[in-house]
Amino acid sequence: MNAESPITLTTPILTALPNGDRLAGFISAGGVVRAILLPPKAVREHPAAKWNEDDSRVDGARSFYDGQANTEAMANAGSAVAKAAIERGLYIPARDELDVIYRGFKPGTDENWGYRSGDNPSRIPAGYPHEPQNPMQCPRIEYKTGGDEALPEAWVWSSTQLAQLDVYAWCQDFSDGGQGNGHKSNELEVVLVRSIVIG
């Protein structure tokens, strides 16, 4: 959290920061505005992992917009992937943060899955359900399919536990943006991020 951040709500998405992070978008987290930052692949990369080992309920990991708090709760409950994220000064994005990243860095050209996927009240501006061609593929070549910085075109974990069934957590398909839930003991891709408060 940096009070001297050069980022404002008018900073263009994909803007590069001096440390190599790129701006993915903005989210309102409990009245606080944060910029979601995607670090370079060498920093954010983590092998596919289980959400947690024993499928137990994790109190404090239900936020749709605060992945940092969710990740801390996961780590306190013994999640290896959450502990690894925190050790690197990063976190696993919450459900709505994950959608912000997909919108900014979609790697491929598949049509987006509609229905409720992309319905994101935490995003600034609020995100409405995806349309077949919106969001579009990231315009930067290094983030497109096959690029050095491309995100995986696969299901990716969020740090948001599903409220109704403790053995599931939210995840998002980075091929078509579909959002759903996965059994916590499944191994899915993980994208680690960081954020800074801007207001």
N, C-alpha and C positions, 0 to 999 in steps of 0.2 A: 504494500500500500504506500503510494508515493504522493505526498502533497504537492510535489513540484512536477507532476506529470505533464508532458506536453500534449496529452490527448484531451480533446473536448468532444462534445456531442457532434461537432461539425467535422471532425477528423474523418477523412475517407476510409472506408473499410479496405483492408489489405495494406494499409500504411505500415512500412517497416520501421521498427524502433532500433536504436543503436545496438542493442544486445542481440538483434536478429529476430526477435519476436515480431509477429504481424498481428495487426488489429483484426479480430474476427467480427466484433460487433459489440453492442451494449445491452445491458440487462439491468432491470430495476430489482434490487434485492432488499425487500423489506423497507423501501423508501430510500435506499442508498443506490446510487447509480455506479455501476462498475463497467469497466472496459474488459472484455474477454480477450485474452492474448494467446495466440498459438505459437509456441516456441519452435525453433528449428527441429527437424526430424531427429537429429542426433541427440537433442536434449529431451524431447517428449517421448521418444520411442520406448515402448515397453512390450514384451511378448504377450501374446494372448494369455488370459488368466481367468481364474474363477473369481466371482464377486466376493465370496468368502468361502471358507472351507466346510462349514457345517450347516449351512442354510438357516442358521438361527436368525431370529428377529434382531435388528440393530436399531435400538432407540436412538433418535437423533439423526437418522439418515432418510428422511422423507421429504426434504425440501426440493421443490421443483426448480429453485433458482440459486441455491447456495451450495455449490459443490464442495467448497472448502470445508464448511461445517459438516456436510455429509461424509466427506473423506476422513475427517478427524474422528467422527463417530465410528466409521468402519474400522479404522486403525485401532481404536480403543477396544473394539470387539474382536480384534485378532486378524483382520483381513490383511493378507500378505501384500496384495497389490496396493492397498491404501497406504500401508506402512512404507512401501517403496516410493510411492508418489511423494509423501511428506518428506522423506529423507532427501529428495531432490528439490525440495522447495516448490513442488507442483501439487496439483490435485486432480481428481477425477471429476469431470463436469457433471452437474446436475442435469436432469432431463431437458429443461429449457435452455441451459447453456450449450448442451450438445447440439440442439437444433440451430443455435446461433452459429456454431462452428460449421455445421453442414451447409447452411445457407451461404456462408462466405467462401468455403473451400471445397465445395462439391467436386469430386475428382472426375466423374464420368459424365456421360450424356444420356443415361437412361431416363425415361420419363419418371417424374416424381409420383409417389403414391399419395393419393389424396385422402379422402375421408376426414379424419381429425388430425392426421399427421401434419405437424407444422403449426397447429393451433397453439400459440405461444404468448400468453398474456404478460409474461415477464420481460419479453424482448422490447427494446426501444428502436423503432416503433413496434407496436404490438404485431405479432406475426399471425397471419391468417393461414388456414390450411393450405398446404402446397397445391399448386396447379401443375398440370403435366410438364410444362416448360419453365416453371418458376418455383424454386430457384433454378438458375442455369448453371452450367459447368463453370468452375472458377476460370477467370480470364488469364491468369498468370500460368505460363506453360509449365513451370516447375511443380505446380500443384495439380496439374491435370494427370489423368491416368498415365502411368509409366514415368512421370516426372520424379525428380530426386526428392521432392518434398510432398508428394501426393499422399493423401490419407488412404487408409485401406478401404476398398470397396467391399465391405463386409459389415456384419452386425458388430456394433461397438457398445460397450457398457456405459451407462450413466451411473452416477453414485446415488440415484434416487430409488429407494426401496418401494416396491408396490404396496400400497396401503392395505389392500384387501387380503393379500396372500403373502405372508412373510417369507416364503421360500423363493419369491420372484423379485426381480428388479427391472426397471425400465432400461430399454436399449433402443438403438436406432440403426437402421440399415443405411450405410453410407453409399450404397449403390442407387437407391431410389428414395431415400428419406423416410421410409416407413418407420413408424414407432410402434413398439410393442413391449412385451415383457419376456424375460428369459429366466430359466431356472438358475439360481445363483451358483450352483455347482458346475454349470456349463463353462467351458473356456471360450470367451469371446475376446475380440480385439479391445484394446484400451488406448485412448488418446489422452495424454496428460496436458494440462493447461495451467495458466496462471491468470490472475486478474488484478486490476488496480482500481481503487476508488477514485472516481473523478467528480463526484458531487453527491 
